[in-house]
């Protein structure tokens, strides 16, 4: 059995050209991301703050862990973080986050675990990390993931390296399409 991670339209999900952004940016000019953070704060009616702002883009259901998010909200606020929620999305959401230099925090499950490399606290530095994973959609797992993410956010060099790692990952349809084509060719060769 083989699995292939879906791709994203890298022309549409490109922070250098995305028309939905208040300011365009790339890895060479990451400071423009602050303009986008301020625009999100304004959109959601939040005060300006330099602390971490977590975003959840998902269906609002127990299946997606919304109940656990509600449980951990006081913990987040108590640690100087904020949370904005958009109640729609699809399974490719974390790939778009990576393309926009966001650092995803996600439950280690299914294809999500294949697309985000954990910033494991047992490994010095951030290496190839692209986000923070946790096991099980429950309070303690999510709180621990948010704690790790907040600690990384407070280390700007580490945080920016994780952002660069995520944006450098290739989740385009070109890559996924080539994998599909290789499997089809294998199958066609096996069944003349």
Buried (B, 14 or more C-beta within 10 A) or exposed (E): EEEBBEBBEBEEBBBEEBEEBBBBBBEEEBEBBEBBBBBBBEEBEBEEEEEBBBBBBBEBEEEBBBBBBEBBEEBBEEBEBBBBEEEEBEEBBBBBBBBBBBBBBBBBEEBBBEBBBBBEEEEEEBEBBBBBBBEEBBBEBBBBBBBBBBBBBEEEEBBBBBBBBBBEBEBBEEBBEEBEEEEEEEEEEEEE
